Amino acid sequence: MAKELDQDKAMEGTIRFSEKYVEKSGYKFFPDQEVVRLVQEGLARNQVEYGYRYCP
């Protein structure tokens, strides 16, 4: 049986994932933190609903 992921755990993982991605790739986060947070929330929600961090 597949382990279900809750929104909080997905969000924690998505934040870690995006921070590592930015750090390793040389990109920078968008300057408006509200926009960054909304994108991270969408990625986490999609991971919970579909099993992948599809772009929101």
PDB file of N, H, CA, C and O in Angstrom:
ATOM      1  N   MET A   1       0.843  -1.183   0.000  1.00  0.00           N
ATOM      2  CA  MET A   1       0.000   0.000   0.000  1.00  0.00           C
ATOM      3  C   MET A   1       0.885   1.242   0.000  1.00  0.00           C
ATOM      4  O   MET A   1       1.829   1.326   0.785  1.00  0.00           O
ATOM      5  N   ALA A   2       0.599   2.183  -0.851  1.00  0.00           N
ATOM      6  H   ALA A   2      -0.168   2.114  -1.489  1.00  0.00           H
ATOM      7  CA  ALA A   2       1.382   3.407  -0.957  1.00  0.00           C
ATOM      8  C   ALA A   2       1.139   4.299   0.252  1.00  0.00           C
ATOM      9  O   ALA A   2       0.013   4.432   0.733  1.00  0.00           O
ATOM     10  N   LYS A   3       2.209   4.899   0.725  1.00  0.00           N
ATOM     11  H   LYS A   3       3.123   4.791   0.334  1.00  0.00           H
ATOM     12  CA  LYS A   3       2.118   5.818   1.857  1.00  0.00           C
ATOM     13  C   LYS A   3       1.555   7.149   1.373  1.00  0.00           C
ATOM     14  O   LYS A   3       2.065   7.742   0.423  1.00  0.00           O
ATOM     15  N   GLU A   4       0.498   7.611   2.036  1.00  0.00           N
ATOM     16  H   GLU A   4       0.083   7.129   2.808  1.00  0.00           H
ATOM     17  CA  GLU A   4      -0.102   8.885   1.660  1.00  0.00           C
ATOM     18  C   GLU A   4       0.713  10.025   2.253  1.00  0.00           C
ATOM     19  O   GLU A   4       1.193   9.948   3.384  1.00  0.00           O
ATOM     20  N   LEU A   5       0.855  11.061   1.479  1.00  0.00           N
ATOM     21  H   LEU A   5       0.465  11.123   0.560  1.00  0.00           H
ATOM     22  CA  LEU A   5       1.620  12.228   1.881  1.00  0.00           C
ATOM     23  C   LEU A   5       0.652  13.344   2.244  1.00  0.00           C
ATOM     24  O   LEU A   5      -0.243  13.675   1.467  1.00  0.00           O
ATOM     25  N   ASP A   6       0.835  13.930   3.440  1.00  0.00           N
ATOM     26  H   ASP A   6       1.563  13.662   4.071  1.00  0.00           H
ATOM     27  CA  ASP A   6      -0.055  15.034   3.801  1.00  0.00           C
ATOM     28  C   ASP A   6       0.519  16.352   3.293  1.00  0.00           C
ATOM     29  O   ASP A   6       1.694  16.429   2.935  1.00  0.00           O
ATOM     30  N   GLN A   7      -0.302  17.368   3.263  1.00  0.00           N
ATOM     31  H   GLN A   7      -1.257  17.306   3.553  1.00  0.00           H
ATOM     32  CA  GLN A   7       0.067  18.666   2.690  1.00  0.00           C
ATOM     33  C   GLN A   7       1.265  19.280   3.408  1.00  0.00           C
ATOM     34  O   GLN A   7       2.139  19.852   2.757  1.00  0.00           O
ATOM     35  N   ASP A   8       1.324  19.174   4.732  1.00  0.00           N
ATOM     36  H   ASP A   8       0.614  18.709   5.261  1.00  0.00           H
ATOM     37  CA  ASP A   8       2.432  19.771   5.485  1.00  0.00           C
ATOM     38  C   ASP A   8       3.764  19.121   5.130  1.00  0.00           C
ATOM     39  O   ASP A   8       4.759  19.815   4.917  1.00  0.00           O
ATOM     40  N   LYS A   9       3.785  17.804   5.068  1.00  0.00           N
ATOM     41  H   LYS A   9       2.977  17.241   5.242  1.00  0.00           H
ATOM     42  CA  LYS A   9       5.017  17.084   4.711  1.00  0.00           C
ATOM     43  C   LYS A   9       5.407  17.390   3.275  1.00  0.00           C
ATOM     44  O   LYS A   9       6.588  17.562   2.971  1.00  0.00           O
ATOM     45  N   ALA A  10       4.426  17.456   2.397  1.00  0.00           N
ATOM     46  H   ALA A  10       3.467  17.316   2.643  1.00  0.00           H
ATOM     47  CA  ALA A  10       4.708  17.780   0.998  1.00  0.00           C
ATOM     48  C   ALA A  10       5.286  19.178   0.889  1.00  0.00           C
ATOM     49  O   ALA A  10       6.210  19.410   0.110  1.00  0.00           O
ATOM     50  N   MET A  11       4.754  20.107   1.659  1.00  0.00           N
ATOM     51  H   MET A  11       4.003  19.919   2.292  1.00  0.00           H
ATOM     52  CA  MET A  11       5.241  21.488   1.624  1.00  0.00           C
ATOM     53  C   MET A  11       6.671  21.563   2.132  1.00  0.00           C
ATOM     54  O   MET A  11       7.502  22.245   1.533  1.00  0.00           O
ATOM     55  N   GLU A  12       6.972  20.874   3.227  1.00  0.00           N
ATOM     56  H   GLU A  12       6.297  20.320   3.714  1.00  0.00           H
ATOM     57  CA  GLU A  12       8.337  20.852   3.755  1.00  0.00           C
ATOM     58  C   GLU A  12       9.311  20.316   2.708  1.00  0.00           C
ATOM     59  O   GLU A  12      10.378  20.890   2.490  1.00  0.00           O
ATOM     60  N   GLY A  13       8.939  19.225   2.071  1.00  0.00           N
ATOM     61  H   GLY A  13       8.072  18.759   2.248  1.00  0.00           H
ATOM     62  CA  GLY A  13       9.785  18.632   1.045  1.00  0.00           C
ATOM     63  C   GLY A  13       9.941  19.532  -0.170  1.00  0.00           C
ATOM     64  O   GLY A  13      11.021  19.606  -0.756  1.00  0.00           O
ATOM     65  N   THR A  14       8.882  20.206  -0.546  1.00  0.00           N
ATOM     66  H   THR A  14       8.004  20.145  -0.070  1.00  0.00           H
ATOM     67  CA  THR A  14       8.925  21.099  -1.702  1.00  0.00           C
ATOM     68  C   THR A  14       9.815  22.306  -1.429  1.00  0.00           C
ATOM     69  O   THR A  14      10.554  22.744  -2.310  1.00  0.00           O
ATOM     70  N   ILE A  15       9.749  22.836  -0.233  1.00  0.00           N
ATOM     71  H   ILE A  15       9.148  22.480   0.483  1.00  0.00           H
ATOM     72  CA  ILE A  15      10.615  23.964   0.127  1.00  0.00           C
ATOM     73  C   ILE A  15      12.082  23.525   0.077  1.00  0.00           C
ATOM     74  O   ILE A  15      12.919  24.222  -0.497  1.00  0.00           O
ATOM     75  N   ARG A  16      12.393  22.373   0.676  1.00  0.00           N
ATOM     76  H   ARG A  16      11.713  21.807   1.142  1.00  0.00           H
ATOM     77  CA  ARG A  16      13.771  21.864   0.629  1.00  0.00           C
ATOM     78  C   ARG A  16      14.217  21.638  -0.811  1.00  0.00           C
ATOM     79  O   ARG A  16      15.320  22.024  -1.198  1.00  0.00           O
ATOM     80  N   PHE A  17      13.348  21.006  -1.602  1.00  0.00           N
ATOM     81  H   PHE A  17      12.452  20.692  -1.288  1.00  0.00           H
ATOM     82  CA  PHE A  17      13.644  20.733  -3.007  1.00  0.00           C
ATOM     83  C   PHE A  17      13.943  22.026  -3.769  1.00  0.00           C
ATOM     84  O   PHE A  17      14.943  22.107  -4.481  1.00  0.00           O
ATOM     85  N   SER A  18      13.086  23.032  -3.624  1.00  0.00           N
ATOM     86  H   SER A  18      12.273  22.966  -3.045  1.00  0.00           H
ATOM     87  CA  SER A  18      13.263  24.273  -4.382  1.00  0.00           C
ATOM     88  C   SER A  18      14.504  25.030  -3.920  1.00  0.00           C
ATOM     89  O   SER A  18      15.208  25.617  -4.741  1.00  0.00           O
ATOM     90  N   GLU A  19      14.781  25.023  -2.618  1.00  0.00           N
ATOM     91  H   GLU A  19      14.209  24.546  -1.951  1.00  0.00           H
ATOM     92  CA  GLU A  19      15.982  25.695  -2.121  1.00  0.00           C
ATOM     93  C   GLU A  19      17.250  25.025  -2.656  1.00  0.00           C
ATOM     94  O   GLU A  19      18.189  25.710  -3.062  1.00  0.00           O
ATOM     95  N   LYS A  20      17.281  23.700  -2.657  1.00  0.00           N
ATOM     96  H   LYS A  20      16.519  23.143  -2.327  1.00  0.00           H
ATOM     97  CA  LYS A  20      18.435  22.984  -3.203  1.00  0.00           C
ATOM     98  C   LYS A  20      18.574  23.229  -4.699  1.00  0.00           C
ATOM     99  O   LYS A  20      19.682  23.414  -5.201  1.00  0.00           O
ATOM    100  N   TYR A  21      17.454  23.231  -5.406  1.00  0.00           N
ATOM    101  H   TYR A  21      16.554  23.082  -4.998  1.00  0.00           H
ATOM    102  CA  TYR A  21      17.475  23.460  -6.849  1.00  0.00           C
ATOM    103  C   TYR A  21      18.059  24.836  -7.163  1.00  0.00           C
ATOM    104  O   TYR A  21      18.905  24.965  -8.048  1.00  0.00           O
ATOM    105  N   VAL A  22      17.617  25.847  -6.451  1.00  0.00           N
ATOM    106  H   VAL A  22      16.930  25.742  -5.732  1.00  0.00           H
ATOM    107  CA  VAL A  22      18.105  27.211  -6.675  1.00  0.00           C
ATOM    108  C   VAL A  22      19.599  27.282  -6.347  1.00  0.00           C
ATOM    109  O   VAL A  22      20.378  27.882  -7.087  1.00  0.00           O
ATOM    110  N   GLU A  23      19.983  26.669  -5.240  1.00  0.00           N
ATOM    111  H   GLU A  23      19.350  26.181  -4.639  1.00  0.00           H
ATOM    112  CA  GLU A  23      21.379  26.702  -4.808  1.00  0.00           C
ATOM    113  C   GLU A  23      22.302  26.026  -5.834  1.00  0.00           C
ATOM    114  O   GLU A  23      23.358  26.565  -6.167  1.00  0.00           O
ATOM    115  N   LYS A  24      21.913  24.874  -6.324  1.00  0.00           N
ATOM    116  H   LYS A  24      21.056  24.436  -6.054  1.00  0.00           H
ATOM    117  CA  LYS A  24      22.771  24.101  -7.230  1.00  0.00           C
ATOM    118  C   LYS A  24      22.747  24.598  -8.669  1.00  0.00           C
ATOM    119  O   LYS A  24      23.727  24.437  -9.398  1.00  0.00           O
ATOM    120  N   SER A  25      21.647  25.195  -9.080  1.00  0.00           N
ATOM    121  H   SER A  25      20.851  25.326  -8.489  1.00  0.00           H
ATOM    122  CA  SER A  25      21.491  25.563 -10.491  1.00  0.00           C
ATOM    123  C   SER A  25      22.020  26.951 -10.819  1.00  0.00           C
ATOM    124  O   SER A  25      22.278  27.261 -11.982  1.00  0.00           O
ATOM    125  N   GLY A  26      22.181  27.779  -9.810  1.00  0.00           N
ATOM    126  H   GLY A  26      21.972  27.528  -8.865  1.00  0.00           H
ATOM    127  CA  GLY A  26      22.620  29.144 -10.059  1.00  0.00           C
ATOM    128  C   GLY A  26      21.473  30.110 -10.314  1.00  0.00           C
ATOM    129  O   GLY A  26      21.697  31.303 -10.525  1.00  0.00           O
ATOM    130  N   TYR A  27      20.247  29.600 -10.296  1.00  0.00           N
ATOM    131  H   TYR A  27      20.066  28.631 -10.125  1.00  0.00           H
ATOM    132  CA  TYR A  27      19.090  30.472 -10.426  1.00  0.00           C
ATOM    133  C   TYR A  27      18.853  31.204  -9.116  1.00  0.00           C
ATOM    134  O   TYR A  27      19.487  30.903  -8.104  1.00  0.00           O
ATOM    135  N   LYS A  28      17.948  32.157  -9.136  1.00  0.00           N
ATOM    136  H   LYS A  28      17.433  32.401  -9.958  1.00  0.00           H
ATOM    137  CA  LYS A  28      17.526  32.875  -7.929  1.00  0.00           C
ATOM    138  C   LYS A  28      16.014  32.820  -7.853  1.00  0.00           C
ATOM    139  O   LYS A  28      15.325  32.753  -8.870  1.00  0.00           O
ATOM    140  N   PHE A  29      15.504  32.850  -6.614  1.00  0.00           N
ATOM    141  H   PHE A  29      16.064  32.905  -5.787  1.00  0.00           H
ATOM    142  CA  PHE A  29      14.060  32.914  -6.435  1.00  0.00           C
ATOM    143  C   PHE A  29      13.536  34.250  -6.952  1.00  0.00           C
ATOM    144  O   PHE A  29      14.246  35.256  -6.955  1.00  0.00           O
ATOM    145  N   PHE A  30      12.295  34.238  -7.384  1.00  0.00           N
ATOM    146  H   PHE A  30      11.718  33.421  -7.382  1.00  0.00           H
ATOM    147  CA  PHE A  30      11.610  35.466  -7.767  1.00  0.00           C
ATOM    148  C   PHE A  30      11.625  36.394  -6.555  1.00  0.00           C
ATOM    149  O   PHE A  30      11.446  35.921  -5.432  1.00  0.00           O
ATOM    150  N   PRO A  31      11.829  37.685  -6.741  1.00  0.00           N
ATOM    151  CA  PRO A  31      11.966  38.600  -5.592  1.00  0.00           C
ATOM    152  C   PRO A  31      10.734  38.703  -4.694  1.00  0.00           C
ATOM    153  O   PRO A  31      10.871  39.011  -3.510  1.00  0.00           O
ATOM    154  N   ASP A  32       9.553  38.458  -5.215  1.00  0.00           N
ATOM    155  H   ASP A  32       9.442  38.207  -6.177  1.00  0.00           H
ATOM    156  CA  ASP A  32       8.332  38.549  -4.417  1.00  0.00           C
ATOM    157  C   ASP A  32       8.098  37.202  -3.716  1.00  0.00           C
ATOM    158  O   ASP A  32       7.688  36.230  -4.351  1.00  0.00           O
ATOM    159  N   GLN A  33       8.359  37.155  -2.415  1.00  0.00           N
ATOM    160  H   GLN A  33       8.692  37.945  -1.899  1.00  0.00           H
ATOM    161  CA  GLN A  33       8.253  35.907  -1.662  1.00  0.00           C
ATOM    162  C   GLN A  33       6.850  35.319  -1.646  1.00  0.00           C
ATOM    163  O   GLN A  33       6.688  34.107  -1.509  1.00  0.00           O
ATOM    164  N   GLU A  34       5.846  36.157  -1.784  1.00  0.00           N
ATOM    165  H   GLU A  34       5.978  37.142  -1.896  1.00  0.00           H
ATOM    166  CA  GLU A  34       4.469  35.651  -1.833  1.00  0.00           C
ATOM    167  C   GLU A  34       4.268  34.786  -3.075  1.00  0.00           C
ATOM    168  O   GLU A  34       3.612  33.746  -3.016  1.00  0.00           O
ATOM    169  N   VAL A  35       4.830  35.220  -4.188  1.00  0.00           N
ATOM    170  H   VAL A  35       5.363  36.065  -4.236  1.00  0.00           H
ATOM    171  CA  VAL A  35       4.728  34.446  -5.431  1.00  0.00           C
ATOM    172  C   VAL A  35       5.475  33.126  -5.273  1.00  0.00           C
ATOM    173  O   VAL A  35       4.977  32.076  -5.678  1.00  0.00           O
ATOM    174  N   VAL A  36       6.659  33.177  -4.689  1.00  0.00           N
ATOM    175  H   VAL A  36       7.064  34.030  -4.359  1.00  0.00           H
ATOM    176  CA  VAL A  36       7.445  31.948  -4.469  1.00  0.00           C
ATOM    177  C   VAL A  36       6.647  30.975  -3.614  1.00  0.00           C
ATOM    178  O   VAL A  36       6.579  29.784  -3.919  1.00  0.00           O
ATOM    179  N   ARG A  37       6.054  31.471  -2.561  1.00  0.00           N
ATOM    180  H   ARG A  37       6.109  32.439  -2.313  1.00  0.00           H
ATOM    181  CA  ARG A  37       5.285  30.620  -1.647  1.00  0.00           C
ATOM    182  C   ARG A  37       4.066  30.007  -2.357  1.00  0.00           C
ATOM    183  O   ARG A  37       3.752  28.836  -2.143  1.00  0.00           O
ATOM    184  N   LEU A  38       3.391  30.779  -3.185  1.00  0.00           N
ATOM    185  H   LEU A  38       3.646  31.730  -3.359  1.00  0.00           H
ATOM    186  CA  LEU A  38       2.234  30.258  -3.911  1.00  0.00           C
ATOM    187  C   LEU A  38       2.645  29.140  -4.880  1.00  0.00           C
ATOM    188  O   LEU A  38       1.939  28.140  -5.014  1.00  0.00           O
ATOM    189  N   VAL A  39       3.768  29.312  -5.539  1.00  0.00           N
ATOM    190  H   VAL A  39       4.341  30.124  -5.430  1.00  0.00           H
ATOM    191  CA  VAL A  39       4.257  28.270  -6.446  1.00  0.00           C
ATOM    192  C   VAL A  39       4.634  27.018  -5.648  1.00  0.00           C
ATOM    193  O   VAL A  39       4.298  25.902  -6.046  1.00  0.00           O
ATOM    194  N   GLN A  40       5.326  27.202  -4.534  1.00  0.00           N
ATOM    195  H   GLN A  40       5.599  28.108  -4.211  1.00  0.00           H
ATOM    196  CA  GLN A  40       5.690  26.061  -3.691  1.00  0.00           C
ATOM    197  C   GLN A  40       4.443  25.340  -3.178  1.00  0.00           C
ATOM    198  O   GLN A  40       4.412  24.110  -3.143  1.00  0.00           O
ATOM    199  N   GLU A  41       3.430  26.083  -2.785  1.00  0.00           N
ATOM    200  H   GLU A  41       3.455  27.082  -2.813  1.00  0.00           H
ATOM    201  CA  GLU A  41       2.181  25.468  -2.317  1.00  0.00           C
ATOM    202  C   GLU A  41       1.517  24.678  -3.439  1.00  0.00           C
ATOM    203  O   GLU A  41       0.990  23.589  -3.210  1.00  0.00           O
ATOM    204  N   GLY A  42       1.541  25.225  -4.647  1.00  0.00           N
ATOM    205  H   GLY A  42       1.969  26.110  -4.834  1.00  0.00           H
ATOM    206  CA  GLY A  42       0.960  24.517  -5.785  1.00  0.00           C
ATOM    207  C   GLY A  42       1.717  23.239  -6.105  1.00  0.00           C
ATOM    208  O   GLY A  42       1.107  22.213  -6.405  1.00  0.00           O
ATOM    209  N   LEU A  43       3.028  23.294  -6.045  1.00  0.00           N
ATOM    210  H   LEU A  43       3.524  24.128  -5.802  1.00  0.00           H
ATOM    211  CA  LEU A  43       3.837  22.094  -6.276  1.00  0.00           C
ATOM    212  C   LEU A  43       3.541  21.028  -5.222  1.00  0.00           C
ATOM    213  O   LEU A  43       3.397  19.849  -5.545  1.00  0.00           O
ATOM    214  N   ALA A  44       3.450  21.452  -3.961  1.00  0.00           N
ATOM    215  H   ALA A  44       3.567  22.409  -3.699  1.00  0.00           H
ATOM    216  CA  ALA A  44       3.163  20.510  -2.871  1.00  0.00           C
ATOM    217  C   ALA A  44       1.767  19.911  -3.021  1.00  0.00           C
ATOM    218  O   ALA A  44       1.578  18.710  -2.822  1.00  0.00           O
ATOM    219  N   ARG A  45       0.800  20.738  -3.366  1.00  0.00           N
ATOM    220  H   ARG A  45       0.953  21.713  -3.527  1.00  0.00           H
ATOM    221  CA  ARG A  45      -0.569  20.250  -3.558  1.00  0.00           C
ATOM    222  C   ARG A  45      -0.616  19.215  -4.685  1.00  0.00           C
ATOM    223  O   ARG A  45      -1.272  18.181  -4.557  1.00  0.00           O
ATOM    224  N   ASN A  46       0.076  19.497  -5.776  1.00  0.00           N
ATOM    225  H   ASN A  46       0.609  20.337  -5.880  1.00  0.00           H
ATOM    226  CA  ASN A  46       0.090  18.552  -6.890  1.00  0.00           C
ATOM    227  C   ASN A  46       0.797  17.253  -6.516  1.00  0.00           C
ATOM    228  O   ASN A  46       0.427  16.182  -6.996  1.00  0.00           O
ATOM    229  N   GLN A  47       1.807  17.347  -5.666  1.00  0.00           N
ATOM    230  H   GLN A  47       2.107  18.218  -5.276  1.00  0.00           H
ATOM    231  CA  GLN A  47       2.471  16.128  -5.219  1.00  0.00           C
ATOM    232  C   GLN A  47       1.516  15.265  -4.399  1.00  0.00           C
ATOM    233  O   GLN A  47       1.496  14.043  -4.545  1.00  0.00           O
ATOM    234  N   VAL A  48       0.729  15.901  -3.538  1.00  0.00           N
ATOM    235  H   VAL A  48       0.746  16.894  -3.419  1.00  0.00           H
ATOM    236  CA  VAL A  48      -0.242  15.160  -2.726  1.00  0.00           C
ATOM    237  C   VAL A  48      -1.327  14.559  -3.620  1.00  0.00           C
ATOM    238  O   VAL A  48      -1.679  13.390  -3.468  1.00  0.00           O
ATOM    239  N   GLU A  49      -1.853  15.351  -4.545  1.00  0.00           N
ATOM    240  H   GLU A  49      -1.566  16.301  -4.668  1.00  0.00           H
ATOM    241  CA  GLU A  49      -2.972  14.901  -5.379  1.00  0.00           C
ATOM    242  C   GLU A  49      -2.571  13.910  -6.472  1.00  0.00           C
ATOM    243  O   GLU A  49      -3.293  12.950  -6.743  1.00  0.00           O
ATOM    244  N   TYR A  50      -1.408  14.151  -7.102  1.00  0.00           N
ATOM    245  H   TYR A  50      -0.822  14.931  -6.882  1.00  0.00           H
ATOM    246  CA  TYR A  50      -1.035  13.368  -8.284  1.00  0.00           C
ATOM    247  C   TYR A  50       0.231  12.533  -8.116  1.00  0.00           C
ATOM    248  O   TYR A  50       0.549  11.703  -8.969  1.00  0.00           O
ATOM    249  N   GLY A  51       0.955  12.751  -7.014  1.00  0.00           N
ATOM    250  H   GLY A  51       0.697  13.424  -6.322  1.00  0.00           H
ATOM    251  CA  GLY A  51       2.166  11.986  -6.777  1.00  0.00           C
ATOM    252  C   GLY A  51       3.418  12.610  -7.371  1.00  0.00           C
ATOM    253  O   GLY A  51       4.507  12.057  -7.218  1.00  0.00           O
ATOM    254  N   TYR A  52       3.294  13.729  -8.034  1.00  0.00           N
ATOM    255  H   TYR A  52       2.409  14.179  -8.159  1.00  0.00           H
ATOM    256  CA  TYR A  52       4.425  14.425  -8.641  1.00  0.00           C
ATOM    257  C   TYR A  52       4.282  15.921  -8.424  1.00  0.00           C
ATOM    258  O   TYR A  52       3.174  16.431  -8.255  1.00  0.00           O
ATOM    259  N   ARG A  53       5.399  16.615  -8.428  1.00  0.00           N
ATOM    260  H   ARG A  53       6.299  16.201  -8.565  1.00  0.00           H
ATOM    261  CA  ARG A  53       5.378  18.075  -8.289  1.00  0.00           C
ATOM    262  C   ARG A  53       5.179  18.719  -9.653  1.00  0.00           C
ATOM    263  O   ARG A  53       6.058  19.416 -10.158  1.00  0.00           O
ATOM    264  N   TYR A  54       4.024  18.478 -10.236  1.00  0.00           N
ATOM    265  H   TYR A  54       3.310  17.911  -9.826  1.00  0.00           H
ATOM    266  CA  TYR A  54       3.716  19.117 -11.516  1.00  0.00           C
ATOM    267  C   TYR A  54       3.657  20.618 -11.327  1.00  0.00           C
ATOM    268  O   TYR A  54       3.233  21.099 -10.276  1.00  0.00           O
ATOM    269  N   CYS A  55       4.077  21.355 -12.328  1.00  0.00           N
ATOM    270  H   CYS A  55       4.421  20.964 -13.181  1.00  0.00           H
ATOM    271  CA  CYS A  55       4.040  22.809 -12.273  1.00  0.00           C
ATOM    272  C   CYS A  55       2.593  23.274 -12.118  1.00  0.00           C
ATOM    273  O   CYS A  55       1.713  22.861 -12.874  1.00  0.00           O
ATOM    274  N   PRO A  56       2.358  24.141 -11.124  1.00  0.00           N
ATOM    275  CA  PRO A  56       0.983  24.599 -10.903  1.00  0.00           C
ATOM    276  C   PRO A  56       0.519  25.585 -11.971  1.00  0.00           C
ATOM    277  O   PRO A  56      -0.615  26.061 -11.923  1.00  0.00           O
TER     278      PRO A  56
END
